[in-house]
Each structure stands twice: as structure tokens, then as C-alpha cells.
Amino acid sequence: MFARHFGLSNAYCVTNKGHVYNASDYRSRRQRKKMMFDYDAFCSEMSGIKQSPYQFKLPIESIRRDLDDLNRTKRKMYRKRYEMLDLYEEKIRASLAA
């Protein structure tokens, strides 16, 4: 949403290996193992493409599933999710334009 508003064509995300917590001079080996967030899994879930061992390229446009292809029990949930995302995007656009 932010990237589209500012006309950015690319967004990037760090990998687990590229995160500062894994830098040899940042923390001890024991503390580095405590990193809680899995950046690789997050980027893969967001349809990111691994550019190098240290970064992912993320799509600017979010990929929406076709509601007709979804299970009948999931359609309502996805419809509400997409409505919420559209509402957030409108609010963000209005806030940034002000």
C-alpha cells in the first residue's frame, strides 16, 4: 500500500541469514539462535523471490485469490479480509495525501 502510494517499483526484505542478528560481531552465537521471527517463511508467504542469500524481492501488488475458486466455507472470510484491506488502503491514501 505504501509502496504503491509513493510510486515504488520494488520492495525488499532481509533473509534470516542476512539479518543483523546473524552478524558475527553483533551478538554471541548463543544469543543469535534466539531470533524469533522467520523472515524467510514470511517472504515466501508473501510471494517473495529470493534475490541472494541475504534478500528477497517482494511484489508490490498483493495477489488476491479468486473467490469463486475458494471453498464455500472460506469465501466469506476472504471477502471480509479483502474489504478490510481495501478500507485500510483508502485510509492510508487519505492520510498520506493530507
C-alpha positions in Angstrom: 0.0 0.0 0.0 2.8 2.4 1.0 4.9 1.4 -2.0 2.2 2.0 -4.5 1.4 5.4 -3.0 5.0 6.5 -3.3 5.4 5.0 -6.8 8.0 2.5 -5.7 8.5 -0.4 -8.2 10.3 -2.8 -5.8 10.3 -3.7 -2.2 12.9 -5.9 -0.5 13.1 -7.9 2.7 16.1 -9.3 4.5 16.6 -13.1 4.8 17.3 -14.9 8.1 20.9 -15.2 7.0 21.2 -11.5 6.1 19.6 -10.2 9.3 21.8 -8.1 11.6 21.2 -10.6 14.5 23.2 -13.1 12.5 26.2 -10.8 12.1 29.3 -12.3 13.8 30.1 -9.1 15.6 26.5 -8.3 16.7 25.9 -10.9 19.4 27.3 -14.1 20.8 26.5 -17.4 19.0 24.1 -18.3 21.8 22.1 -15.1 21.5 21.9 -15.3 17.7 20.0 -18.6 18.0 17.2 -16.7 19.8 15.9 -14.8 16.8 12.2 -15.4 16.9 10.8 -14.3 13.6 11.3 -16.4 10.4 11.9 -13.8 7.7 12.4 -16.5 5.0 9.0 -18.0 5.8 7.3 -14.6 5.8 8.8 -13.6 2.5 7.9 -16.9 0.9 4.3 -16.5 2.2 4.2 -13.0 0.6 5.3 -14.5 -2.8 8.8 -13.1 -2.4 11.5 -14.1 -4.8 14.9 -14.8 -3.3 17.5 -12.5 -4.9 20.5 -13.5 -3.0 21.3 -15.4 0.3 20.6 -12.1 2.0 17.5 -10.6 0.5 14.1 -11.3 -1.0 12.3 -9.1 -3.6 8.6 -8.7 -2.7 5.8 -8.0 -5.1 4.2 -4.5 -4.8 0.8 -5.7 -5.8 -0.8 -8.1 -3.5 -2.2 -11.3 -5.1 -5.8 -11.9 -4.4 -7.4 -15.2 -4.7 -10.5 -15.6 -6.9 -13.5 -16.0 -4.6 -15.1 -18.5 -7.0 -12.2 -20.8 -6.7 -12.3 -20.9 -2.9 -14.1 -23.4 -0.8 -17.6 -22.2 0.0 -16.8 -22.0 3.7 -13.8 -19.7 3.1 -15.4 -17.2 0.8 -16.9 -15.1 3.5 -13.7 -14.9 5.4 -11.7 -13.8 2.3 -14.4 -11.3 1.2 -14.2 -9.7 4.6 -10.4 -9.7 4.5 -10.3 -8.0 1.1 -12.9 -5.4 2.2 -10.7 -4.7 5.3 -7.6 -4.3 3.1 -9.4 -2.0 0.7 -10.6 0.1 3.6 -7.1 0.3 5.1 -5.7 1.3 1.7 -8.2 4.1 1.4 -7.4 5.4 4.9 -3.7 5.2 4.3 -4.1 7.0 0.9 -6.2 9.7 2.6 -3.8 10.2 5.5 -0.8 10.4 3.2 -2.5 12.9 0.9 -3.3 15.2 3.7 
